[in-house]
Amino acid sequence: MRGGDQEPDIDRLPIDLLAQIFALFTSFKDLAQASSVCRKWRQAVKESLAWRERLSFSGWKMDDDSTTRLVLLAYTLKELDISRSRWSCQITDYGLKQMSTAKCISNLSSVSLWGSTAITDKGVVELISRAASLQHLNVGGTSITDASLFAVADSCPHLKV
């Protein structure tokens, strides 16, 4: 700050520059904290998510709503990793259904649902049926059946085996 009346230097940064800084954050907790500082920072966090081509929730304690909220903001997303590790992402069919409405889903080339034990055929088909560009899908450690795999094969002509 250069005087009693002027705003702090950080407040004079344009939103697009703040968004580029926030795009470097790898912690969703840090992004959430940054977005609660002020409206300008909240907008910059949203813009930083819009530019991301990859989101990985593996290792993060996330639920359906918070995961969906971030996916909905990631307009250019190409890779989505919702793998479940011991204490992390607890995604369900409800979350997959909510995510399936995101604009980015049709552009996804890679989705990992590895170890997501709370998902079923219904949720997987809901999400993947809208992912026409999908090339890679990891559903290891889930309880989905052949019915899902047939539906995925029908919906994803670019899928590599």
N, C-alpha and C positions, 0 to 999 in steps of 0.2 A: 504494500500500500504506500502510495506516495503523498500522503497528506491526509488530513482528517476527513475530507469530503469525498474523496475518490473511492471507487470500488476496488476491491483487491484485483491484482493482476490476473488471477485465475478466472475471475468472473468476466473478464474482457475477451477470453478465448471464444472463438466462434464455435457453434454447436458441432459443425462437421469435424473440427479439429479435436474436440473433446470425444466425439464418437470414435475417431481413429485411435485415440489413447485407450478408450474403454474396450475397443476390439482386441487389444492385447491382453486383457484380463482373462484368465483361465478359470477363475473361481466364480461360481454363480453366487456365492455368498457375498463376495466383494462387489459384484455387479448390483446385487440387490441393495447393498448398503450405499453404493454410489447413487443409485436411482432415488434414494430417499433423502438426499442432501437438499435438492431444490428442483423446481420444475425443469429448469434448463438441463440439469444433469440427468433427470429422468428421460427427457427427450433424447439426449445424447446416447444414453444406454440403449434406448429403443432403436436408434439409428445404427448403433454398433452391431446389434443383433441382426438387423436387416441385411447387413453386408456379409454375414458369416455363411460360409459354404459347408461348415462342419460343426455339428454339436455332439458332444459326448457327455452323457450323464452317468457313465460307468464310474462307480466309486463315489458318487454324490448321493446323499440322502434326499431323494426327490419323490414327490407324489404325482398323481394324475394332473391335478390342477396347475401346479407350478411348472411341470414339464410342458404341458399343453400351452400355457401362457407364453413360454419362451419359443416354442416351435411356431406358434402363430405369428410371432414377430420376425422370424428368420425367413424373409421372402426369397432369398437366393440359396437356401439350403440344398445341398446335394448329398451329404452324408449324415445319417442320424444313427447314433449309437445309444441304445437304451438297455445295454447289457446290465445284468444284475450281478453285483458282487455281494459279498456277505451282508453288508449293512446298507446297501445303497438303493438305487432306484426301485421303487415298488409300483411299477406300472400295471394297470389292469385293462380289461376290455373297454371300460368306460373311457380311460385315457386315450387308448388307441382310436376309439370312435371320435373323440373330441379332436385329436390331432389330424384325423383324416380330412377335416374341413379346412386345414391350412392351405394357403395358396401354393406353398412350396412342395407339397406332396407329389404333384405330377412331375416335378423335376428331380426327385430323389433318384440317385443312382445306386446308393448303398444304404441298407438298413440292417442293424444288428439288434436282435431281441434275445440274444443268448441268455439263458438261465432265467428268463422271466416266467416264473412258475404260476403267476396269477392271470396269465392270458390264455384264451381259448381260441378255437377256430374262428368263432364269430368276430372277435376283435382283430385278429390277424387279417382276415378277409376284408373287413371294413377298411383297414388302413391300406393294405397292399393293392386292393382292387382299384385304387385311385393313383397308384404309383406306376404309371405306364412306362417311365424311363428306367425303371429298376433293373440293375445289372447284377447286383450282389445282395443276397439275403442270408442272414445267419439266424436260424431258429433252433440251434442246438440247445439242449437242456430245457426245452419247453415241452408242453404236453399236447402240442397241436398234432392233428392226424393227417392222413393222406388227403382227406377232403380239402383241407387248407392248401396243401401243396398243388392239387389239381386246379384249384381256383387261382392260385398265384401264377401257375403256368399259363392259364388262359388270359390273365390280365397283364402279364409282363412279357412281351415278346422278345425283349432284349436280355432277359435273364440268362446268365452264364452258369453252366453246371460244373 
